[in-house]
Amino acid sequence: MTGNSTDEYFFAQFADTWWSQDSQMSGLASFQRPRFAYFDTHIDEWAGKRVLDVGCGGGFTTEFLSARGASVTGVDPSTSLIAAARRHAEQTGKQIDYSVGTAESLPFPDAAFDIVTCVDVLEHVADPARSISEIARVLTPGGVFCFDTINRTVRSRIIMIWIPEYLLAVGTKGVHLWKDFITPGELRGYLADAGLAGEGGLRGLTILGKRRGKLVIRETGDLSCTYIGVARKPH
């Protein structure tokens, strides 16, 4: 959520309805359970940890982490989304710090966080290599980077762009740009250049369908569409 003006326009337009039951953004929240089932295998304890969520939008991940006892900060370039996230945190009694800023220039000092999460975001940033370098900068030695993004394959073009935008007409054209998707090889290169070491190998996240209004998502070994991973900053 820190990339071009199309990204900003698309996501920011849902600021006022982000937390509504019928929000068009509700599908993003469906990823939390399978995503954190994977992250939890690499994080001993979230409670008490200083966690930054990069590209936090209206606050799905920040509130999820706050409920786990983490000391959470969210950053997003959209002032309207940050305002929506602050309002909802106040309404639900959660203590979360929010700032306006981009992934490429995080407004935080070096070694400020034990964990950084960046989900549904890297495929939207203007410069993923610089973004990951900034994430590494704000991590403490031994800190953990948790991420997911979308692979640049024929399958991802069909599933993430062609079907929703052209076949079903449920997506805004241009919100996902295939050229901005990131291959696992590219991602590993960005991590290495930033001094981060991958842990446990990458895994795929596959959407199986819908149940009771929520997406059903399973972790798999298939990296051809959405994939997830963890990296650590050396001590």
C-alpha positions as CSV (number, residue, x, y, z in Angstrom):
1,M,0.0,0.0,0.0
2,T,2.9,2.3,-0.5
3,G,3.3,2.4,-4.2
4,N,1.7,4.4,-7.0
5,S,-1.3,6.7,-7.0
6,T,-3.6,3.9,-8.3
7,D,-2.8,1.9,-5.1
8,E,-3.4,4.9,-2.9
9,Y,-6.7,5.7,-4.6
10,F,-8.0,2.1,-4.6
11,F,-7.3,1.3,-0.9
12,A,-8.0,4.7,0.5
13,Q,-11.5,4.8,-1.0
14,F,-12.5,2.1,1.5
15,A,-11.3,3.9,4.6
16,D,-14.7,4.7,5.9
17,T,-16.0,1.2,5.4
18,W,-12.8,-0.8,6.2
19,W,-14.3,-2.5,9.3
20,S,-17.9,-2.9,8.0
21,Q,-19.2,-6.4,7.8
22,D,-19.8,-6.0,4.0
23,S,-16.6,-4.2,3.3
24,Q,-14.9,-5.1,0.0
25,M,-11.7,-5.3,2.1
26,S,-12.9,-8.0,4.4
27,G,-11.3,-10.7,2.3
28,L,-7.9,-9.4,3.5
29,A,-8.8,-10.3,7.0
30,S,-9.4,-13.9,6.0
31,F,-5.7,-14.4,5.5
32,Q,-4.8,-13.7,9.2
33,R,-5.4,-17.2,10.5
34,P,-3.4,-19.1,7.9
35,R,-0.8,-16.4,7.7
36,F,-0.1,-16.3,11.4
37,A,-0.3,-20.1,11.7
38,Y,2.9,-20.0,9.6
39,F,4.5,-17.0,11.4
40,D,3.9,-18.6,14.8
41,T,6.2,-21.4,13.9
42,H,9.0,-18.8,13.9
43,I,8.0,-16.5,16.7
44,D,8.2,-17.9,20.2
45,E,5.9,-15.2,21.7
46,W,4.2,-12.1,20.4
47,A,3.2,-10.7,23.8
48,G,5.5,-7.8,24.8
49,K,7.3,-7.6,21.5
50,R,7.6,-4.3,19.7
51,V,6.0,-5.0,16.3
52,L,5.7,-2.7,13.3
53,D,3.2,-3.5,10.6
54,V,4.2,-1.9,7.3
55,G,1.3,-0.9,5.0
56,C,-1.2,-1.4,7.8
57,G,-4.2,0.0,5.9
58,G,-7.2,0.3,8.2
59,G,-5.7,-1.9,10.9
60,F,-6.6,-5.6,10.4
61,T,-3.1,-6.9,11.2
62,T,-2.3,-4.3,13.9
63,E,-5.4,-5.1,15.8
64,F,-4.9,-8.8,15.4
65,L,-1.4,-8.4,16.9
66,S,-2.5,-6.1,19.7
67,A,-5.0,-8.7,20.8
68,R,-2.1,-11.1,21.2
69,G,-0.4,-8.7,23.6
70,A,2.2,-7.1,21.2
71,S,3.2,-3.5,21.5
72,V,2.1,-2.5,18.0
73,T,2.9,0.3,15.6
74,G,1.3,0.7,12.1
75,V,2.5,2.8,9.2
76,D,0.7,3.6,5.9
77,P,1.0,6.4,3.3
78,S,-2.7,7.0,3.4
79,T,-3.8,9.7,5.9
80,S,-7.5,8.5,5.5
81,L,-6.6,4.9,6.3
82,I,-4.5,5.9,9.3
83,A,-7.4,8.0,10.5
84,A,-9.7,5.0,10.1
85,A,-7.3,2.7,11.9
86,R,-7.0,5.1,14.8
87,R,-10.8,5.5,15.1
88,H,-11.3,1.8,15.2
89,A,-8.5,1.2,17.8
90,E,-10.1,3.9,20.0
91,Q,-13.5,2.3,19.6
92,T,-12.2,-1.2,20.6
93,G,-9.9,0.1,23.4
94,K,-6.7,-1.0,21.7
95,Q,-3.4,0.9,22.3
96,I,-1.8,1.1,18.9
97,D,0.5,3.7,17.6
98,Y,-0.1,4.8,14.0
99,S,2.0,7.0,11.7
100,V,1.8,8.2,8.1
101,G,4.8,7.1,6.1
102,T,6.1,4.9,3.3
103,A,7.9,1.6,3.3
104,E,10.8,3.1,1.4
105,S,11.4,5.7,4.1
106,L,10.1,4.5,7.5
107,P,9.8,7.3,10.0
108,F,11.4,5.3,12.8
109,P,15.0,5.1,14.3
110,D,17.3,2.2,13.7
111,A,16.7,-1.1,15.7
112,A,13.3,0.1,17.0
113,F,11.3,-3.1,16.5
114,D,11.7,-6.8,17.4
115,I,9.4,-7.9,14.6
116,V,8.2,-6.3,11.3
117,T,5.2,-7.6,9.4
118,C,4.5,-6.6,5.8
119,V,1.6,-8.5,4.3
120,D,-0.4,-7.8,1.1
121,V,2.1,-4.9,0.5
122,L,5.4,-5.7,-1.2
123,E,3.7,-6.1,-4.6
124,H,2.4,-2.5,-4.3
125,V,5.5,-0.6,-3.2
126,A,7.4,1.6,-5.6
127,D,10.8,0.0,-4.6
128,P,10.7,-3.4,-2.9
129,A,14.5,-3.6,-2.5
130,R,14.6,-0.3,-0.7
131,S,11.6,-1.1,1.4
132,I,13.1,-4.4,2.6
133,S,16.4,-2.5,3.3
134,E,14.4,0.0,5.5
135,I,12.7,-2.9,7.3
136,A,16.1,-4.4,8.0
137,R,17.3,-1.1,9.4
138,V,14.4,-0.7,11.9
139,L,14.8,-4.3,13.1
140,T,16.8,-5.1,16.2
141,P,19.7,-7.6,15.9
142,G,18.0,-11.0,15.9
143,G,14.7,-9.4,14.9
144,V,12.3,-11.1,12.5
145,F,10.7,-10.0,9.3
146,C,7.3,-11.7,8.4
147,F,6.0,-11.2,4.9
148,D,3.9,-12.4,2.1
149,T,3.6,-11.3,-1.5
150,I,2.6,-12.5,-5.0
151,N,4.8,-14.4,-7.5
152,R,5.1,-13.2,-11.1
153,T,3.8,-16.2,-13.0
154,V,1.1,-16.9,-15.6
155,R,-1.0,-18.5,-12.9
156,S,-0.9,-15.3,-10.7
157,R,-1.8,-13.2,-13.7
158,I,-4.9,-15.3,-14.2
159,I,-5.9,-15.6,-10.5
160,M,-5.0,-12.2,-9.2
161,I,-5.8,-10.0,-12.3
162,W,-7.7,-11.7,-15.1
163,I,-10.4,-13.5,-13.2
164,P,-11.3,-10.7,-10.7
165,E,-10.9,-7.8,-13.0
166,Y,-12.0,-9.1,-16.3
167,L,-14.1,-12.3,-15.8
168,L,-15.9,-11.4,-12.6
169,A,-15.5,-7.6,-12.8
170,V,-15.1,-7.4,-9.0
171,G,-11.7,-5.7,-8.9
172,T,-10.5,-2.2,-10.0
173,K,-8.3,-2.5,-13.0
174,G,-4.8,-1.6,-12.3
175,V,-4.7,-2.2,-8.6
176,H,-2.6,-5.3,-9.2
177,L,0.1,-4.8,-11.8
178,W,1.6,-8.1,-13.0
179,K,5.0,-6.4,-13.6
180,D,5.1,-5.5,-9.9
181,F,4.7,-9.0,-8.7
182,I,7.9,-10.4,-7.1
183,T,9.4,-13.8,-7.9
184,P,10.9,-15.9,-5.0
185,G,14.3,-15.5,-6.5
186,E,14.0,-11.7,-6.6
187,L,12.7,-11.7,-3.0
188,R,15.6,-13.8,-1.8
189,G,18.0,-11.3,-3.5
190,Y,16.3,-8.3,-1.8
191,L,16.6,-10.1,1.6
192,A,20.2,-11.0,1.1
193,D,21.1,-7.4,0.0
194,A,19.4,-6.1,3.1
195,G,21.4,-8.5,5.3
196,L,18.4,-10.7,6.2
197,A,18.6,-14.5,6.3
198,G,15.5,-16.5,5.2
199,E,14.2,-19.1,7.7
200,G,12.4,-22.3,7.0
201,G,11.8,-21.9,3.3
202,L,8.9,-20.1,1.5
203,R,5.4,-21.5,1.5
204,G,2.4,-20.9,-0.7
205,L,-1.1,-19.7,0.4
206,T,-3.9,-21.0,-1.8
207,I,-7.5,-19.8,-1.8
208,L,-9.9,-22.8,-1.8
209,G,-13.2,-20.9,-1.9
210,K,-15.6,-19.2,0.4
211,R,-17.4,-20.4,3.6
212,R,-19.8,-18.2,5.6
213,G,-18.6,-15.1,3.8
214,K,-14.9,-15.7,4.5
215,L,-12.2,-17.0,2.2
216,V,-10.9,-20.5,2.9
217,I,-7.1,-20.5,2.6
218,R,-4.6,-23.3,3.0
219,E,-0.8,-23.3,3.3
220,T,0.8,-25.3,0.5
221,G,4.1,-26.0,-1.2
222,D,2.9,-24.2,-4.4
223,L,4.6,-20.8,-4.7
224,S,3.1,-19.9,-8.1
225,C,0.6,-17.3,-6.7
226,T,0.7,-15.9,-3.1
227,Y,3.6,-17.0,-1.0
228,I,4.8,-16.4,2.6
229,G,8.1,-16.3,4.4
230,V,10.2,-15.2,7.4
231,A,13.7,-13.8,7.6
232,R,15.9,-12.8,10.5
233,K,18.4,-10.1,11.1
234,P,21.7,-11.5,12.4
235,H,22.8,-10.6,15.9
